């Protein structure tokens, strides 16, 4: 069965420093992987997605993620954090032969001035 | 930019009452979904809907739940007799389909349901 594990429930960074949010996946086939962001009292917004094209995926707001099959990882990075990046981030995998999405437990990103 | 909308944003109800959560998917999308997120827990899939019928549902989606597309724009989730444990944020999503591949699911802002 497909699953994702987000290795950190909370990450705190200073504004202007790099962001790394870690995600490992488990899948018996070549998965589609996503990162969604949820700002307080807002819905889930797609940051980026991987669908077996380029392994380095660029998303909105300067975020990118790299699909590493050998490590079964799909970590999210940003070179320089901004205060507005403070939110909950979800790593998501699409399930095999279905259209449902399977969510990780989320990582809350705090950005300090 | 097209977006999924949901109403109401918040709903408070008494245990045992019926609630209907409403969603307007993106207009050219054909696939519709409901997910929920109990406070402090993962976002969980409830049901997917295509061509006026349920295509998949989770174990959570029991006989107390139903979905409907009553007209060409709305997609609803009904809970017939709410329980305390139904308290959650409910997200609607929609997607298109292209070349045999599911397109990205776009989510609405959610309805926060509180059952007292």
Interface residues (C-beta under 8 A of the other chain):
Chain A: X32 X34 X36 X42 X43 X44 X45 X46 X49 X51 X90 X94 X98 X99 X100 X101 X102 X103 X104 X105 X106
Chain B: X4 X6 X31 X33 X35 X41 X42 X43 X44 X45 X48 X55 X56 X58 X91 X93 X95 X101 X102 X104 X105 X106 X107 X108 X109 X110
